[in-house]
């Protein structure tokens, strides 16, 4: 596994410096880029008493600085036992600092939410599709995420538009070179991935190495998790007659609600139009099977009520439906426009929800912090009871 090989490389790195007895000076700011470049610690905001995560903390010098000089409560997490050994030997007595040996994603999934998460050069060592949803879920609404990624290496090799890792060289002082695998991606691809998992990019800073013969360049991302989830509008193109009637399907399980990604980049519930001759429940069962491969029976469908709104001059009616029992696992279906089905916790729903899906979700759970144009909802039954 790529990430295990990276962890082993960093374990070798830590062992090398333990044997050398390498001593590094304390830091008084966060050095985001090569040669101490970057905006320092201020971009993290007021840290006094805040829960902070240093992801891929290594020796934990930055984490110790934030705990000691800024009053932060910092978890410094790294997957390399030798790096953690170095950190604990140096900072075991720093108040407010907790040095943790753990896989990043496993820690994020188990930890209480953080006010601030930051990472200096460590994010590219983990598959973004594994790391970013865990980061989004572990960040409090309104919380900050700041991290640096390699953009161009010292030889001048620039980023890739393909979502795949590539080999890079990790150089040891007075020692051999190690090969690691890194996701070195364009800024546009990183931003697309962050948005996909419900985060908003506020600023990207270019950090170039100060030496003329060194082509190394990094990108510093300043990101927030929105306090409220946004929605995206439907097309104004008039539908065929029967397509003004639709169903939005809620499947709620232990890991959240089921959402997929449309080829137009909106995030959506399963659902679609009612075909001529179908009942609402029959349409729910058919659309669920066609889009996700899941099977249900009409008696497994609980109709919550109608949503009435309009796009342009076309009046649209959508029935919000809750499926209480189903069989199978969601999977992408051939020739369907929505794919990448996954479960999203209700407290970390992604932005960019399809407008109709946003309306259906708030009809089911009015407490969800989702922004969308209003629609007239007429319940068929007690929606509070239906949500149980």
Protein Blocks (a to p, Z undefined) as FASTA:
>chain_A
ZZlmmmmmmmmmmmmmmmnopacdddfbdcfbghhiajbjmlnopaehpacddehklnom
mmmmmmmmnopacddddfbfklmmmmmmmmmmgghiacddddfklmmmmmccdfbdcdeh
klmmpcfklmmmmmmmmpcehiacdddddfbdfkopacdfbdcddddddddehiacdddd
dddddfklmmmmmmmnopacfbdcddddfbfklcbdcddddddddfbdcdddddfbdcdf
klmpccddddddfkbcaddddfkopacdedddddehiafklmmmmmmmmmnopacdfklp
ccfbdcdddehjbccdddddddfbdedjddddehiabehiacddfklccehiafklmmmm
mmmmmmbccdddddddddfbdfklmmZZ
